[in-house]
Structures are given as structure tokens and as C-alpha cells.
Amino acid sequence: MTTTMSATSIEDIKALFTWVDYLVFVIMLLMSAAIGIFFGCFGKKQDASEFLMAGKSMGTFPVAMSLIASFMSAITLLGMPAEVYTNGFSYWLVSLSYFIVMPATAYLYLPVFHALDVTSAYEYLEVRFNSYVRKLGSATFILQMTLYMAIVVYAPALALSQVTGMNVYLSVCLICFICIFYTTVGGMKAVLWTDALQVGIMYAAMIFVIMKGVYDLGGFSAVFERSIAGDRLEIVNWDPNPATRHTFWTLIIGGYFTWIAIYGVNQAQVQRYLSVKELYMARRALWINMIGLFFLIIICTFAGLVIYAKYWDCDPVKSGLINKNDQLFPLFVMQTLGHWPGLPGFFVAGVFSGALSTISSGMNSLAAIVLEDFVKGGCWPTISAAAETHASRALSLFFGVLTFVLVFVAEQLGGILSAALSIFGMVGGPLLGVFSLGMFFPWANSKGAFVGMITGLVLTFWIGVGAQVSKAYGQMPSVAKPINIDGCGFNNITSNTAYETIDATETAEPDFDYGEPLGIYKLSYMWYSATGCFTVIIVGMIVSAITGLKDVRNVNPQTLSPGFLLFKNFIPGLNNLGENVKSEHQELDLKGKELPSGLSNPAFDISVIGDNPQPYINQKSEHTKV
């Protein structure tokens, strides 16, 4: 049985995307804009806290939906099915890591941020270490997020334009400016509720497309039969080699460190946790998010099997119908739903919903970071409440416009896009490491944290960039499952590719033999986060030991993870943990003085304390027990 293409050329396929589809896409954008108008013009008057943290008035459901949406970008929705089509179903295992990530976030990291009641996650680094570590962490996050946001817009816009015919500049402009509008006008509440809307659209679009594809193929049995025949239904790969791209170990253990860096300490997620009033509400949002993410991963990976079952004997890339694997899903949608006006537009709306949610989350989190860490915590500590509100809106607008500008830079990167996406993962590990160093190792000092983070960033960038360069020079040929074009037929081929079964592991011989790459460059990208995290911790503790371990009596217990505090009685030398901090608080109470907040009180500069006692108390609640 051969696969019959429903269109003979990419131009025929593009013609299936009509004005009805554009209308559906525009309606989705207008709904997002309407939410921004509602909260910006008819909701509660917004100060900086309301704009950035939703006044801590959000419910569990919209926060849970926003947690799902923030890092399930359009790249994920298009890339995951292509990954399964190319390399097999084993990627589904990453979904199991969420069942470790979410409890760890809920009970090891989240309580610390909630107790300190921060706006910027990096305020923690100043409380625990000093202002230099805080600013290093903030600057790293800003660089990471601005580059990622531009790619999140451009990559799917390019892939969709090449299959649907939707003008890439039109879609980029619409996405960016609608996102800038509702984020700047409506603030955090608009971001959270539009995320909830967009998650619904994402799920509906993905499920409908897959079900229609399964129906057309003759049912689930046909999908599994072709997937098994094509060696795509590999459930688990137990290979212990850390250089193997996707195995049980890389996807579960490496996946844990990759995702805990996002859910445990990333500013965009921490900001969502703290937009609810109570800790238990944030934890409930995490449980809902865990289930939602698990099913989204299963849906996206199964979509890869359905796409393979359709093109099992006529690979669209080798046949010349499309240029890259990231166009597989849009092609599948157009050939499956193209004759139903409006449904391709619904799919496009679902994909760009992923882009909108990521960009709006990024804009809001970047505004919070710059306001708290560089304006209030640096150049303008005495900023008034009114100026703070205007500054937060201006910063959100600035990062939205910057994203739009960087899209045109991303356009010129070409093949470096994949490297830029890897860099996003490289940064998360060292950031996780410096937070974990602070929360689990009370002996670590500020010098150790700073040097450890720099070392972690250098190492992960060296490995990641080195791997990309080695691939570009043909030293590390890509490995993929075999593909077939026997069933294409002459009328369906748009290039002169020969009809044969092609092993995708075969690559053209480079013009010059550059030899073998360094062994460390072969490390699976799923280990980057773990590598960066442990590098920061190990180097941080060595430097702390050399420069003088921190006196645990001067460590505020609020800055340590509950997981560590649970076992502190079994660890020698911790009986007097936080003793000086408590004494400082008692002395202040006896004198009848207001407890200093440390970060929001301009007269209190914690950076001068360094590794001395840290009298930090949550000013937004009554005297917090330490």
C-alpha cells in the first residue's frame, strides 16, 4: 500500500489556506487583545504589584494553565512530532520526569520563594549571597530570555509560511504587536488569562488534527503497525552511554535537571507561583500543570507517530515536497484538513498560541527582573509607587519591541537557530546550580557562588557551542531512523530524488577530514543542565572552602530549602544554624523597631553585609518565624 499525496506541489498545498483560515487566526488574536483591554481598562487600578504579580489575587486554574503555556512554545508543538518522526517514540519518557520535577518544585524550591515573598527570583541570591551574584543571575536570565523569545516567534512563523503560504512578516508583526498590546495594557492578569485561553486552543487543535489523521489512516492499529515496521515505536532505550541522544537515563534524569531549572527557579514560573495568595494554591497549580504537561507530551509524541504512518513510504523531505523536518506537521495538517476551510487556520492559531504565551510570559518576567534588580536594586532605589508602575509598563513595552527587532536578527542566523535553542538549555543548568548551592549548602559563600556560576556557564557554553561547531564541520553526523520514498510515485515528486529506502544516518562525506571531535562534545544535550548545575555546586563549595566557609550562624534559615532543614539535625555543626540572625531579630523587636525588609527598604543595603548576618524578614506578612 502506498501513500497518496493530496497535493502534487507545495504551491497546491499553500492554495488550500484561504481567507477563512486567516479570519480564524485573527479572531484568536482579537480574543487575546480583548482580555488585555478588559483587565487594563475595566479591571482594578494597576500599581506595580498588580501589573507584575496580579496583586496576589489569582486563582489556581489560570495559574496552572499559564504554567503549562509558558514554556510549551510553538517550537515544541512543531518540533516534538518532527523529533518522533525522525528518531522514534522514546522521547515520551521525558514526560515521566515531570512526576519528579513537580514535587521537588513544590516542596524544595517554591517554599523558599514564598516565604521571602520576592518579586524577582534573583532577590533570593542577594539575600543568600550578595548583590553581585544577584545581578549576574539576572543578566544571564535577561540574555537567555530575549534571544529565546525572538526565536520562538520566528522559527514557527517561517515553518508555517513555507507550507501554508502565510506571509512570515505579517504573522510576526501580528503576533508581536498583539502580544505587546495585551501584556502592556493588561499586565499579569491579562497574561495569565490569555495563557488559559491559548492552552485550550493548543489542546483542541492538536487533538482534533491527530484524531482526523488517525481516522484517515484507518485507525490506531494502522498507526502502530507502520510505526513498528519503520522502527519508530521504540518505548525505552536503556543505553547507559551519556553520548546517546535520548535514553531512559538522559530523558528521566537529564530531563529532571532540564525541567527543574525551569519550574524550580525560572523567573517566569516563580512569578506565577507568587501571583496566588497561599502556598497551597501554588502547589495545586503545579499538580494540575503536571497532569496537563504529561498529556501534552503524549499528544505531541503520538502526533509524530501519526505523521510517520502517513508518510511511511514517501518522506516529504527526501521527495522534495518540503525542505526541513519542522515543516512536517504543518504539511500534515494542510493535507489532512486543507479541504475543510477554517480548520488549518485553527491549527495555526493553536501553534501561535504557544508563541504568544511564551512571549507574554517573557515580557512580564523581564520587566519584573529589570525593575527589581536594576532599577529599585540599583540606579533608582527611591523610585515612587507611581513611577514604579509607569516603569514596569515601559519595560514590558521595551522588551516586546526588542523581541520584534531581534526576530529580524534571528532571520539572518539560518542554521545557527538550533544552536541558539541549545544555548537556552545551557543557561538553565548554572542558574539552577547557584540557587541549589544557596538552598542546600549553608556553608557556601558569595565568592563560591559567583565563581561557580561563571565556571558553570563557561563549561556548558564550551560543550554546547563545541558540539554545534563539530556538527557543522561534519565531525558528528546526525543519527536518525531509516526513511523510505518507494511509495511516492513520479507524479508526486517535486525533485529528482531517486526512489529508494534511505538510511537517515548516512551523511555526505565532508570535503576535508577534521578528525574526531572532543569526546565531551558528544554529550547528549539533555545532560547540559545537570552538568552546569553540578559544576556550580562543586566549584562553589571548593572556592568557599578556600576563601573561608560561611559561618552557619549567619545564615538565615528562610533561605534554605525545607528539604535540607528536614535533615539538619543529623548533619554535624548545624545546631546553631541562624543563631546570629535570630539574635538580630530579637534585638530589633526589643527596641521596638520595625524589622528591615532588606530588599525594598532603600536605607538597608544588603550588599554591604556580604557574608555577615542577614536580617531579612518578609515585610509583607507579620514577623515571619525563622
N, C-alpha and C positions, 0 to 999 in steps of 0.2 A: 504494500500500500504506500503510495507517495503522497506528499503534502502538496495541496494545490493552493497556490498563492491567489488571493482575491484581487490583486492588482499587479500589473506587469512592470511597473516602474514606480520610482519614488514620487514622480510628478502626479501619477494617477492617485496615489495614496494621499498626497497633500490636498488634492482637489476634494477629498471627502470631508475635509474640515471646513465647514460652511459658516455663514453669518449666525446661524442658530447656536453653534458652539461658542462663537465669540460672545454672544449675548449671555449664555450661561456663565461663562467665565467672568464677565463684567458684573453680573448680578452678585456673584460671590464677593467680589471686591467691594461693591457698594454696601453689602451687608456688613462687612468689616468696618467700613468707614462710618456707617450709621451707629455702630456700637461706640466708636470713638466720640462721635457727636453727642450721643446720649450722656455718656459719663463726663464729657468735657463741658457741656453746656447746660445740662439739666440735672446732673448729679450734685453731690456735696461739693462745696467750695474746696478747691485743692490747695493745700500748702505742700511743702517739700515731702513731708511724711506721707501725705495722701497720694501724691504723684508717684513716689518711688516705692512705697510699701503698702499702698491701698489702705492706709490708716489702720492696718491690722484688723480689717473688718471682713475679710473674705471667708467664704465657706470652704468646706473640704472638697466638694466636687470640682469647682472651676480650677482650684489649685492642682488637683490630681490630673485633670486634663491638660493643664499647662505644663506640668512636669513631663508628661508624655510628649507633648508637641515640641518642647524647647530644643531637643537635640535629635528628634526624628525628622530630619530635614528632607527636602526634595531629593538630595543626593542619595539618602538612604533608601527612599522609596523606589528610585530608579536603579540604584547600584546593587541592592541586595538581590533582586531577581536575576540581574546580569551575573552576579557572583556565583549563584547556584547553577545557572545555565552553563557557565564556563568551568567551574571547579567542583560542582556537586553539592549535595544537600547538607553536608556535615556542618555548615555554618549555623544551622539551627541550634547547635549546642550552646551558643553564646547566650541564648535566652535562659538557660538554666543558671547562668552566673547571676542573673537578677535576683534569684532566691537567696543568694548570699549577700549581694550588694545592698539590697533594701533594708534588711535587718541591721546590717553593720552601720548603714547611714543613720537609721532611726535611733540606735542605742549607743553608738560610739562617737559619732561626729555631731549630729543635729543637736543633742542636749547642750553642748558647749556653746554653740552659736545662740541658742535660745536663751540660755542663762545670761550671757553677756549682752543680749538684745542689740546686736550690731546692725548697721545698715549695709556697710561694706564688709564682706567676709574677711578682708585683709586688715580690718581693725584688730582682729584677733592677733595677727602677727606682731603688731605694735605692743599690745598688752602683754603678750608672752615673751617677746624678744625686744625689738626696738623699732624706731621709725624707718631705719634703713632697710630692714628686712621687709617691712610693710610696703614700702614704695617699690622695692624690687619685685615683689609678688604682684602688685597692682600693675606695674608697667608691663610685666610679662603677659598678664591676662589681657591687657588692652591690645597689645600687638597680636596676640593669638586670635582674639575675637574679631577684630576689624578685618583681618585677612580672610578669616573663615566666612564671615558674613557676605563678603563680596563674591566668594566662590559659590556659596550656597545659592545666590541669585543667578549667577552667570552660567554655571555648569548645566543645570536643568533647562534653562532658557535656550541654550544652544542645542541640547539634545532634542528638545521638543520642536524647535524651529525647523530642524533638518528633516523631521518626519511629518509634522502637521502643517508646516508652511507658515506658522505664526511668526511674525517678524520678531527677531530676537531683541531689537532695541525697543520695540513697542512694549513687549512683555516686561522687559527690565524696567522701563520707565513707569509702567502702571504699578508693578509690584513695589518698587522703591517708594514712589510718592504716596500711594495709598497707605503703606506701612508707616511712613514718616508722619502722615496726617493723623491717623488714629492713635499712634503711640504718643505723639507730641501733644495732641489735644486731650485725649482721654486718660493718659497716664497708665499706672499699673492695673487698675481695674479694667480698662479697655483691653489691655494686653491679655489679661487672664481670660476674659470672657470671649474675646476673638479667638484665642487659642482653643477654648472649649468648642466653639463653632467649627473651627478648622480641623480639629481632631475628628469630629463627627463626619465631616466631608471626606477626610482621608480614609477612614474606615469604610464608609459606604462605597466610595469609588473603588477601592481595592477589592472589596468582597464582591461587588457586582461584576467587575471585569473578570475576576477569577472564575466565578460561577458560570458566567456566559462561556468562557473559554473551555471549562470542563464539559459543559453541555455539548458544545460544538465538536469536541473530540470524542464523544461517545461515553463519557462518564469517568469516574475516578479510576476504574480498572485500566482504562486505556492510558491514562497519565502515568500510572505506576509501571505498567508493562513496558512502555517506551523508556521510562527513566531507568528501569533496571537493565534493559538491553543496552542503553547508552552509558552505563556505569555512572549514572548521576545520583542514584539513591543510596549513597554511602552514608549510613547513620552515624557511625563513630569511627574515627581513626585514632588508634592507640599509640601511634609512633611517638616515642619519647624524645626524638631529635628536636631541639629547640629551633632548628632552621626550617623545619617543615611548617608551611604556612598556617594551615588550620588542622589542629588535632584536638583530642579531648583536653589535653593539658593547656594548650595555647588558648582555647576558647573558654574553658571554665576558669582556670587560674589566671591566665593572662587577661581574659575578659573581665574578671573581678577587678583587677587593678585599673583596667581601662575605664570601667564604668563607675567605680567608686571615686575616681578622680573627678568625674562629672557630678555624680549625685551626692558625694560626701562633702566636697569643698568648693565646687564651682560657684562663682558669684550668682549666676543666673538662677541656679537651683536654690541656693541658700536664701536669696531674696524672696523666692516663692514660699519657702517654709515659714519665713517670718512675716508673711502677709496675713497669716491667721493668728488669732489671739493666744490660743493654748497649744501646748506641745502635743497633746494627744490628737489634735486636729491635723497637725502636720504629719504625724505618724500614720493616721488613717489615709491621708492623701498619698503617702508613699505606698501603702498596701494596695490601694486602688491602681496606682501607677504601675506597680509590679505586675499585676494581672494584665493590665492593658498592654504593657510593653511585651509581655510574653506572647500574647495572642497576635500582636502586630508583627513580631519577628516570625512567628509561624506562618502568618498570612503571606508575608513578603517572600519568605524562602519557598513556600509552596508555589507561589506565583512563578518562581524560577523553574520549577518542575513542569508547570503547565506550559510555559513558553517553550521549554525544551521539547515537550511532547508534540507541540505544533510544528516546530522546525527541526525535528529529529533527523530528517533525511534531506534537509535543504537549509543549511546555515545561511542566514541573511547577510552576514558579513562576508563570508567567503564567496557567496554568489554575487556580491557586488550591489545588493539592494540597499544596504546601509553601510556606513563607514566604521562605526565603533559599537562595542557591546552595550554602551549605555543608551543606545537608541533602540535596543531590543524591545523593551517594554512599551514605549510609545508606538513602535511599529505593530506590535501585537495588538494593542488597543485599537489602532486605526483599522487593521484588517479584521478584527473581531466585532467592533462596534461602529465602524465608519459609516455603514449604511443606515444607522439609526441617528438622525440629526439630534444634536444636543448631548448625546452621551459621551462622545470624545471631549466635548467642552467640559463636561462634568469631571472626567478623569483629569484633564489639565487643571481644573480648579482644585482637585484633590492634591495633585503634585505641588502646585504653587502654594497651597495652604501650608504645606510643610516648610516652604521657603519663608512665607510670611511670619509664621510662628517663631522660627529661629531668628529672623532679623529683628522682630519687635522685642523679643527677649534680650537680644544682644544690645539693642539701642538703650533699653531701660537699665540694664545692668551696667553698661559702660557709663551712663550718666551718673549712676549711684557711686561707682568707683571713683570717677574723677572728682565729683563734688565732695565726697567724704575724705578721700585720701590725698588729694592735691589742692583742693580749694580750702575746705574747712581745716584739713590737717596740714596745710602748708602756707599758701600765699595769702589767704584771707580768712584767718581763724575767727574774726569778729563779725562775719557776714550776718546781716539781719535776716529775719524769717522771710520777709517779702523778697529780698534779693536772692535768698536761697531757692525760693520757688521759681523765680524767673531763670535762675542759673540752671536749675535741673531741666527745665523745658528747653532752654537754649542748647544745653549739652546733648540732649536727646535728638534735637534737630540737627546739630552738627554731625553726630555720628551717623545719622540717616543719610545726610548729604555725602559724607565721606564714603559710605558704603557704595552709593551710586557712582561716585567718581572712580573708586577702586575697581568697580566692575569692568571699566574700560581698560584698566591696567591688567586685570585677570585675563581679558580677551587676548592680550599680547603674549601671555605666558605659554599658550599652546600646551605642549606635553608636560610642562612643569606643574600643571594643575594637580596631578596625582601626588607630586612631591609636596605641594603646599598642603594638601589634605593630610599627608603623613605628619607634617610639622605640627598640625593641630594636636595630634596624639602625642607627639614628643614633649610638648609643653605640659600636658596634664600630669605626667608622672612626677617631675620635680616639684610641681605645686602641691601634689598630694604628699610628697615626701616631707616638705617643710612643715605642713600642718600636722602630719603624723609625728614628726620629730618633736613638735611642741606639745602635743596632746598625750604622748605615750612615754616620753623620756624627759622627766623633770630635771635631769642633770644637764641637759643641752643648754648652751648659752647662745647669745646672739651672734657671736663670731662664728660659731659652728654652723648655725642656721644659714648665715649669709654665704659662707664659703661652700657649704654643702649644696645649696641651691645652684650657685654658679657652676659648680662641678657637674651636677646632675644635668643641667641644661646643655653644657658643652658636650658631655658624653652622648646624650641622646641625639643631639643635632649631628654630631660626628657620625654616629651609626646610621641615622636616618638619611642624611644627605649623601653619605658614602654609598649606601645601598642604592639610592636613586641614580647616582653617577655610574655605578657599576652596571646597572641595568641599561642605562643609556649607551654604554660602550660595549654592550653585548657580553659582559662577563657573567651576568646572572640571567640567563634566558628564562622567560616565563614558562611555567609548567601548568598545563590545563588538560582537561579531558579531551578525548578524540571527538571530532565533529565530522559530519557527513553532508555531501551535496549530491548524492546519487539521484535523489528524487526531484531535483529542481526542474529539469526539462529545459530544452532550448528556449522556449518562449518566455520563460520566467527569469532568464539570466540577463542581467544588465551589464555584465563584464565578460571577459574571455577566460574566466577561470575554468580549469579542467575539471571534469566530473570524476571525483574520486573521494575516497574516505581519507580525511586529513587528520593526522595526529597533531593536535594543537601544541604539543610540547616541542615540535620541530620549529626551529627558527633559522632565519637566513644566517649564513656564516659572515661574521664581520670582516671588513676589508683588512683589518690588522688584528693580530692576536695580542690582546692586552694581558693575557695570563689569567690566573685565578685571583679573584678578589680576596681581601682580608676575610678570614672566617667570621668575624663578628658582624660583617655586613650582611651575612646570610641569615642573621637572626630574624625570626618572624616578627612582623610589625606589631603583633598582639603582645609581644613581650616588652615593647618600648616603655610603657607606663610603669610596669614593675621594675624594670631596670633603672629608670630615673628615680623612682621612689626609694628603692634600697640604696642607691648611690648617695642620695641626700642624707639618709639616716646614718649610713656607715661613716661617710666623710664628716658629717656634722658632729657625731659623737667623738671621732678621733680628734678633730680640731678643738672641740670643747675640752677634751681631756688634756690636750697640750696647753691650751690657754687658761685652764682652770675651770673645773666643773662648776656649774651653778649651785649655789647653796640652796638646798631644797626648802629651807626655812623661809626663803624669799620668793617662793613660787606660789602664786595664787591658785588654790585648788580648783577654782572655777575654770581655769584654762586647761585643765587635764580631763581626759576622756573618762566617763563613768566606767568604761571597761577597765581602765588602768586603776582607778580608785577602788574598784571592787577587790583587787588583789594587793593593794598597797600594804596591808598588814602582814603579808607574807614576804615582803621584799625588805631586806635589811636596810637600815638607815633612813627610813621614811616615817618614823614615829613622830618627828617634829615637822612634818610637811606643812608649809604655810604658816608656821608659828609667828613669824615676824609680821606677816600680812594681817593675821588676826589681831595681834597686839596693836598694830597701827589703827585698825578699825575701832577697837575698843577705846583707845586713847582719844580718837576723834569724837566718839559718841559721848565719852565722859565730859569732854569740853563743850558739848552741845553744838558742835559744828556740823554743818551739812557735809555728808560724805562726797568727796570729789568723784566725778564721773570719769576723769582721765582723758577721754577722747572728745567729749563735747564741751568741756569746760576750758575756755581759752587760757585761763590762768594756770592750768595744770598741764605741763608738757612732759609726757611720759618718756620722751626720747632722752631726757637728761638723766633718767633713772638707770637706763641700760639694764644691768643685771642686778639692780638693787630691789628692795621690796616694792611691790606694785599695788598700791591701794586702790584697785579698780573695783567699783561696785556698780551694779546695774541701776542707773539713776531713774529708770522708767518704772521700777517697782519699789516696794518698800525694802528696807535693808535686807538684801539677799544673803541667805546663810551661806557661809563658806566652810 
